[in-house]
Amino acid sequence: MKMVIIRHGESEANFENYWTGWLDVPLTTKGKEQARLAGEKIAKADIAFDYAYTSVLQRALITCQTVLEACDQLWLPVDKTWRLNERHYGALVGKNKEQMATKYGAEQVKKWRRGYYEMPPLQEANHFDRRYQQLDPQSIPHGENLAMTVQRVIPLWQDQIAPLLHDGKNVLVCGHGNSLRALVKYLENVPEDQMDKIEIPNATPVLYEFDEKLQIIHKEVL
């Protein structure tokens, strides 16, 4: 059984170096090209998927669509889920990282970005559109640390992805830096204090192969 995880291509926020979280920003032209090349790598590796999962944010959605188109699997069922959204950065959303480092210090910014239990300043009120209207408002955070992101992502693995893999299905998971970092932490049993060392580059497919007990038997960066 195979699973490929891939972070979205370069977004406008990546290019301009500000926090996005659940802010819905588009891909750059470069990001779209990165996604297409990633799909071609998957095609070259001859990986056939049965299902795909992505977040409800357009940078991941369009990456997922572009990848599937490039590997001639655009017809696949795609499940769009908030559980794969980027970490909610609270009141830091939309703020430039370098400017925040100047204001609060580089060490504090590093803690906000990589500290497992470090909370960002919370957003006073969320102003999201109807894509989240089916959720219990108490499920929608006003900011998340990495621990909360892990807790949000893992039910998706346990309830949906793992059963598919058990049934011999292959799955594509297209998400964001921190939602995929959370999944990798769980799958590879990475200690909390080592989670900051998990790197998830833009539009780089990572292949996992599992045995019948869903133990990892092979990992490869395509």
Secondary structure, DSSP 8 states (H G I E B T S, - for coil): -EEEEEE---BHHHHHTB--TT----B-HHHHHHHHHHHHHHHHTT---SEEEE-SSHHHHHHHHHHHHHTT-TTS-EEE-GGGS----GGGTT-BHHHHHHHH-HHHHHHHHH-SS------S-----GGGTTS-GGGS-S---HHHHHHHHHHHIIIIIHHHHHTT--EEEEE-HHHHHHHHHHHHT--GGGGGG----BT--EEEEE-TT--EEEEEE-
